[in-house]
Amino acid sequence: MIYSILRRNFISSFSKNLRSPDESVARFPLSVLYFSTSTEKKCVSNPALYELLLQKHKFSPQVALIAASVSTQSKTPEEYDSMLSFFREIGFSKSQVEKAVKFLPQLLSSNLEKTIKPKIKVFQDMGFPRGVIAEVLSKEPKILHRSAAKALIPRLTLLKELLGSNKCVSQVLRKAQWMLSTDLRNNMLPNVELLRSCGVSMQQILTICCYAPRFFLNRPGVVRKYVDQADGLGVSRGSRVFVYVVAVIGSMPNGRWERKIQAFQDILQCSEDDILRMVRRSPQVFTVSEDKLVKVRELLVGTGKYTASCIVGWPKSVMYSVQQRYKPRIEVLEMLERRNLIRAWPHLPALCKMSNDAFCKKFVSPHLDEVGEFSWPVELAVGKGTRNSLKLHRG
C-alpha cells in the first residue's frame, strides 16, 4: 500500500555523546557536577531535581542529568514532584513522562496550573482518550507551550472539521503530532479542498494524512502543480490511484520525479507508454529505489523464467523483498526443477503474492520424500504444520 512506502519518521533524538553520570555524582560539590558533550560542559544547576528524577521517578541518569542541567531552583522538589505525578495521573506511562522531559527539559519548569493543565483540559474537553493525549504530548511536548486559544483549540477544531471525527484526528496526530504546531489553515485546509475538488475521498485523504502528513504542508500552489503533473500523465481524477500519484510526485520534488521515471525506463528497457501504464496502475512502485529495482530485475531475469516485460506487466513485483521473498522461493524452484519434480514455474504475480504457507503447500510439501536432506530455506516455514514437517536452516 502507498502509505507503507510514504510514511516518514519524525523522531527527535539527543546526542549520543551524553555520558552516564557517576553513581556517586550527587555527593560531589555543585562546582564539579557536570556532564560532557563533544563540544561543551554543562553545570547541573539543580541536584535536588536530579535526585528526584533518578531515585523516585526512575528516570535514566542521562535524562535526569539533562533536565537537572537546564532547570533552575525556582521550584521546590515538591512542586516538581507534583508536575510529574500529574502526568502519571492523567494517563502517561513512566516512559512517556521521561520521553516528554527528554524532548523538552524545560517542561518541568512550566507552571502546572497556568500552563500545563489548561492545555490538557482542551484535549479532555474535546473528547480525546487518555491514551491518545499521552502518546501525542509525550512525542511533541512543545504543544503544551502553545496558546490554547490561539493555536491548540483552532487547530484541533480544524482537524476535526476536515477529518470528521476524533478517531480520525487521533490517527493523524499519532503519526504527526507536530501538526498542532503548524499553520494548518493556510496550507492543509486549501490542499484538502483542492483534492476534494478532484474527486478524492476523505478516506483516501486520511490515508495520506496518516502516512505522508508533510504532503499537506506544501504551499497550495505547489500541490496544484503536482495535480497538474498527474493530469499530464493521463491519470483520471476519478480513479482510486489519482491521489496516490499526486502524493508520490509530491514526495520527489525538484526534478526527482522526472529522473525516477527515466531511471525506471532505462533499467526495465521499456517504452514511455509502458511507464505511463505502470504509473496509472501502481504509482507506489516509483518510491522504490533504483538500486532495488536493479536487484529485482537481475534476480528475476537471471532465472530465465521471467523477463523485464513481466515486471512491467505486474509492477508491484518490485516492491517485494529480495532476501525474504524472492531468493528463498527461487532457490526451492530451481532445486525442484533440477530434480524434475515440477514442470513449470508459477507466473510472476503468483510467485510474489502467495503466502509462505501457500507456497510451501504447493511446491514444498508434495516433494518432501523425494527431496530428502535438502535444507529448506527458513524464510518459507511459517505455518505450524510446515514447521513440523521441514528441516529448517539459516543458510
Secondary structure, 3 states (H helix, E strand, C coil): CHHHHHCCCCCCCCCCCCCCCCCCHHHCCHHHCEEECCCCEEECCCHHHHHHHHHHCCCCHHHHHHHHHHCCCCCCHHHHHHHHHHHHHCCCCHHHHHHHHHHCHHHHHCCHHHHHHHHHHHHHHCCCCHHHHHHHHHHCHHHHHCCHHHHHHHHHHHHHHHHCCHHHHHHHHHHCHHHHHCCCCCCHHHHHHHHHHCCCCHHHHHHHHHHCHHHHHCCHHHHHHHHHHHHHCCCCCCCCCHHHHHHHHHCCCCCHHHHHHHHHHHHHCCCHHHHHHHHHHCHHHHHCCHHHHHHHHHHHHHCCCCCHHHHHHCHHHHHCCHHHHHHHHHHHHHHHHHCCCCCCCCCHHHHHHCCHHHHHHHHHHHHHHHHCCCCEEHHHCCCHHHHHHCCEECC
